[in-house]
Amino acid sequence: MIIPPYLKRGDTVAIAAPARKISLEEIRPAVHMLQEASFNVYYDDRLFAQQNQFAGDEQTRAGYIQELLDSPAVNAIWFARGGYGSARIIDLLDFSAFKQHPKWLVGYSDITVFHAHINKNYDIATLHATMPINVHEGEREIAANQSLLAALTGQPLHYKLYTHPLNKPGYFEAPIIGGNLSVLYSLMGSPSDIDTDGKILFIEDLDEYLYHIDRMMTNLERSGKLDHLAGLIVGHMSDMHDNTIPYGKTAEEIVAEHCARHDFPVIFNFPAGHEADNRAIRLGCPLRGFLENNYICIDN
């Protein structure tokens, strides 16, 4: 795994929008936070392009991101928000210069497309973390923002979690990959489909029906993606929906059921996903998890 250079004071973070549109007002607090952390911030008017729900047409979005990938003056690309649209441009991008001079690509949700594609094809680490749309003025010290800045600057990431009744505890140490479960499901069979063998898989999701969580987990199991995992970490499963006739299980119980026949550790309630407490994870990098004094300790 290739780890991009960590950032230092004066480095440049570019903001890009590969999916849903964004406004200057929505990113302004994030810009201030980066500047307070002694980083330069770059964006231009193309960031605020609009075409229906998208941040401009595909050529505009891809062209802007291509320039950022190629630019030696840009040290990291922080994606402004998710939504939907990254899969429509990923194949328009040329990662040749990025392979030669990697930089941190940062985001979550729909940005799982970038995480999965880069992990599968280029073996370069990326950063699953909060995005500008989630940053508010005066909140630099909250855990999500602090973990983002720590991850970008190469500081150790150490998380201590309360145990969960559905956990299957055990020691695990392996590279971690993954992201949003629905996006990972949509990438299966594509050039961005992840290889889970010997890896720790991280999943989270938002605004899904419980039966669809089961559909996606069934797909992971039937396709063999759970067969050789080193571990599974489950983040926020937020705002789940049920049908008039109840499905009968929570999202966590559905995940646990599909992991029951496997021996790998399973950890629930990791603070990452579509909630305010969205801690950074260096995807592609080794992650170590162990039980200590009834807590799950995770180092990344």
Secondary structure as UniProt FT lines:
FT   TURN            9..10
FT   STRAND          12..16
FT   HELIX           24..36
FT   TURN            37..38
FT   STRAND          40..42
FT   HELIX           45..48
FT   TURN            52..53
FT   HELIX           58..70
FT   TURN            72..73
FT   STRAND          76..79
FT   HELIX           86..88
FT   HELIX           90..92
FT   HELIX           96..100
FT   STRAND          104..107
FT   HELIX           109..111
FT   HELIX           112..122
FT   STRAND          126..128
FT   HELIX           132..134
FT   TURN            137..138
FT   TURN            140..141
FT   HELIX           143..152
FT   TURN            153..154
FT   STRAND          158..162
FT   TURN            165..166
FT   STRAND          172..180
FT   HELIX           181..187
FT   TURN            188..189
FT   TURN            191..192
FT   TURN            197..198
FT   STRAND          200..206
FT   HELIX           210..222
FT   TURN            223..228
FT   STRAND          231..238
FT   HELIX           251..259
FT   TURN            260..261
FT   STRAND          266..267
FT   STRAND          281..283
FT   STRAND          286..292
FT   TURN            293..294
FT   STRAND          295..299
//
